[in-house]
């Protein structure tokens, strides 16, 4: 069931009302998101020859990837889907901390997606600034407009309000022109690559996948408070011509007052 936040008094008030989809646990969240992702792909391919999806790292997307790799493997025409990444730790592709490795082990190794349709962020160049420009060129090769227009972007939410590798206080949060940036995170590994907010905000659909009690305060802050993006970068995700859905397990949504048979999230 999808709940709707009232538009008044929250950080996204000037945007279409954000949808919140609560689930009892991360497994059921991942399965439901996988089912819905199949519909997103089908709808996109009904009007465009290819579907462009941005993947995320983290424990919550892993459950989505596992569901796609098993129960929904045959529901997607993988040869028409192109996969990109929203951010990456600047570590080798086989490093356990790599977002690419997580997606490869949970999803890519188990579905017939052509290798040429998989576009991980490069992390093998000596200079991460060069790598950011290389990935921007990869995006330009797939999108002809002034900005990329992804069909779906998957994002996570950090306890500090960061999303992708856009951290509080980072100069990347205020970036208006570049598509991809090399950044320094306040946690290890500190070197990262990330898409910028102007790219994220031009997506047709953005999903936040959030689980765990440690995310409850951050989730409430974004949806109920009015934080500035420099303090809470996830609050800067406001698609220009698209929608945002928040997929959350009950522990992450614990500070949003959800009634037993809710029609709306109560503030």
C-alpha positions in Angstrom: 0.0 0.0 0.0 1.3 3.5 -0.9 0.8 6.3 1.6 0.9 10.0 0.8 2.5 12.7 3.0 0.5 15.9 3.3 2.2 18.6 1.3 2.4 21.2 4.0 5.3 21.5 6.4 7.8 19.2 4.7 11.0 19.6 2.7 9.3 18.5 -0.5 6.3 20.8 -0.2 6.9 22.5 -3.5 7.0 19.1 -5.3 4.4 16.5 -6.1 3.4 14.8 -2.8 6.0 12.1 -2.0 4.7 8.6 -1.7 5.8 6.3 1.2 5.5 2.6 0.8 6.0 0.8 4.2 6.8 -2.9 4.5 7.2 -5.2 7.5 10.8 -6.1 6.6 13.5 -5.6 4.0 12.8 -8.9 2.2 9.2 -8.0 1.5 10.3 -4.5 0.5 12.8 -5.9 -2.0 10.3 -8.3 -3.5 7.6 -5.6 -3.9 10.1 -3.2 -5.4 11.3 -5.8 -7.9 7.7 -6.5 -9.0 7.1 -2.8 -9.5 10.4 -2.3 -11.3 9.2 -4.9 -13.9 6.3 -2.6 -14.5 8.5 0.5 -14.8 10.7 -1.3 -17.4 7.6 -2.5 -19.4 6.1 1.0 -19.4 9.4 2.6 -20.5 9.9 0.1 -23.3 6.4 0.6 -24.6 7.4 4.1 -25.7 11.2 4.0 -25.9 13.6 1.4 -27.4 15.7 1.1 -24.2 15.3 1.5 -20.5 18.0 3.2 -18.5 18.3 2.4 -14.8 20.7 3.7 -12.1 21.6 1.2 -9.4 22.5 1.8 -5.8 24.7 0.1 -3.2 23.7 -0.9 0.3 21.9 -3.7 2.1 18.4 -2.7 1.0 18.9 -2.7 -2.7 20.6 -6.1 -2.4 17.2 -7.6 -1.5 15.7 -6.0 -4.6 18.5 -7.4 -6.8 18.1 -10.9 -5.4 14.4 -10.8 -6.1 15.1 -9.6 -9.7 17.7 -12.4 -10.1 15.2 -15.1 -9.0 11.5 -14.6 -9.0 11.4 -11.9 -11.7 14.4 -12.9 -13.8 12.3 -13.8 -16.8 9.9 -10.8 -16.5 12.5 -8.3 -18.0 13.9 -8.1 -21.5 17.4 -7.6 -20.3 18.8 -7.0 -23.8 16.9 -3.7 -23.8 17.9 -2.5 -20.3 21.0 -0.4 -19.6 22.4 -0.3 -16.1 24.4 2.6 -14.6 25.5 3.5 -11.1 24.6 6.5 -8.9 27.8 6.4 -7.0 30.9 4.2 -6.4 33.6 3.9 -3.8 37.0 4.3 -5.5 38.1 0.8 -4.9 38.8 -2.1 -7.4 35.8 -3.7 -9.0 36.4 -6.9 -7.0 36.7 -5.2 -3.6 34.0 -6.2 -1.1 33.1 -2.5 -0.6 32.4 -2.0 -4.3 28.8 -1.1 -5.3 29.4 -2.7 -8.7 30.5 -6.0 -7.0 27.4 -6.0 -4.9 25.2 -5.7 -7.9 27.2 -8.2 -9.9 27.0 -10.9 -7.2 23.4 -10.3 -6.3 22.0 -9.6 -9.8 24.2 -9.4 -12.9 25.7 -12.8 -12.6 22.3 -14.3 -12.6 20.4 -12.5 -15.4 21.1 -12.4 -19.2 22.0 -8.8 -19.4 24.5 -8.2 -22.2 27.9 -7.0 -20.9 27.7 -4.0 -23.2 24.6 -2.9 -21.4 26.3 -2.7 -18.0 28.1 0.6 -17.3 29.9 0.7 -13.9 31.8 3.7 -12.8 35.5 3.4 -13.5 37.7 3.1 -10.5 41.0 2.0 -12.1 42.4 5.4 -13.1 45.0 7.0 -10.9 43.0 10.2 -10.7 39.4 10.0 -9.6 38.7 13.4 -11.2 39.6 11.8 -14.6 37.4 8.9 -13.8 34.5 11.2 -13.2 34.9 12.8 -16.6 35.2 9.4 -18.2 31.9 8.4 -16.7 30.3 11.7 -17.8 31.4 10.9 -21.3 29.8 7.4 -21.0 26.6 9.1 -20.1 26.8 11.5 -23.0 27.2 8.6 -25.3 23.8 7.3 -24.2 21.9 10.6 -23.9 21.7 13.2 -26.6 20.1 16.0 -24.6 21.7 18.6 -22.4 21.1 16.3 -19.4 20.7 12.6 -19.0 17.1 11.4 -18.5 17.1 8.1 -16.6 13.9 6.1 -16.5 14.6 5.0 -12.9 17.2 6.0 -10.3 17.6 3.9 -7.1 19.0 5.7 -4.1 19.7 5.0 -0.5 19.6 7.2 2.6 22.4 7.5 5.1 22.0 8.2 8.8 23.4 11.7 8.2 21.0 12.4 5.3 23.4 11.6 2.5 22.3 9.9 -0.7 24.5 8.5 -3.4 27.9 10.0 -2.4 26.5 13.4 -1.8 27.4 14.1 1.9 26.4 17.0 4.1 28.6 20.0 3.5 30.1 18.6 0.3 30.7 21.0 -2.6 29.1 18.4 -4.8 25.7 19.1 -3.3 25.6 22.6 -4.8 27.0 21.5 -8.2 24.8 22.9 -11.1 26.7 21.9 -14.2 28.7 18.7 -13.9 27.0 15.3 -14.3 29.6 13.3 -12.3 32.0 14.4 -9.6 34.9 12.9 -7.7 34.3 13.6 -4.0 35.7 12.9 -0.5 33.4 11.2 1.9 33.7 11.6 5.7 33.7 7.8 6.0 36.1 5.2 4.5 36.8 4.6 1.7 36.8 8.3 1.4 37.4 8.6 -2.4 34.1 8.3 -4.3 32.4 9.1 -7.5 28.8 10.3 -7.6 26.1 11.6 -9.9 25.1 15.1 -9.0 21.7 16.4 -8.0 20.9 18.0 -11.4 21.2 14.5 -13.0 19.2 12.8 -10.3 16.5 15.5 -10.5 16.0 14.9 -14.2 15.0 11.3 -13.8 11.5 10.1 -14.6 11.3 8.1 -11.4 13.4 8.1 -8.3 13.1 5.5 -5.6 14.6 5.7 -2.2 15.1 2.3 -0.6 15.5 2.6 3.2 15.7 0.0 6.0 16.8 -0.2 9.6 16.1 1.7 12.8 19.3 3.7 12.3 17.7 5.5 9.3 14.4 6.5 11.1 15.6 10.0 12.2 17.0 10.8 8.8 13.8 9.6 7.0 11.6 11.7 9.3 13.9 14.7 8.8 13.7 14.5 5.0 9.9 13.9 4.9 8.7 15.9 7.8 11.3 18.6 8.5 12.6 21.3 6.2 16.3 20.6 6.0 18.5 22.4 3.5 20.2 20.1 1.0 23.7 21.2 2.3 22.7 19.8 5.7 20.6 16.8 4.4 21.5 16.1 0.7 18.6 13.7 0.3 16.3 16.7 0.7 17.7 18.1 -2.5 16.2 15.2 -4.5 13.3 17.0 -6.1 12.7 15.8 -9.6 11.8 18.5 -12.1 9.4 16.4 -14.1 9.2 13.1 -12.3 8.2 11.4 -9.1 9.8 10.1 -5.8 8.7 7.0 -3.9 10.1 6.1 -0.5 10.2 2.4 0.1 10.8 1.8 3.8 10.6 -1.1 6.2 8.7 -0.5 9.5 11.8 0.1 11.5 13.0 2.9 9.2 9.5 4.4 9.1 9.0 4.1 12.9 9.1 7.9 13.4 6.4 8.4 10.7 3.1 7.8 12.5 1.6 5.1 10.4 -1.9 4.0 11.5 -2.8 0.3 11.5 -5.0 0.7 8.3 -3.5 3.9 7.0 -4.5 6.0 4.1 -2.0 8.7 4.8 1.2 9.1 6.7 0.3 11.2 9.8 2.7 14.0 11.0 
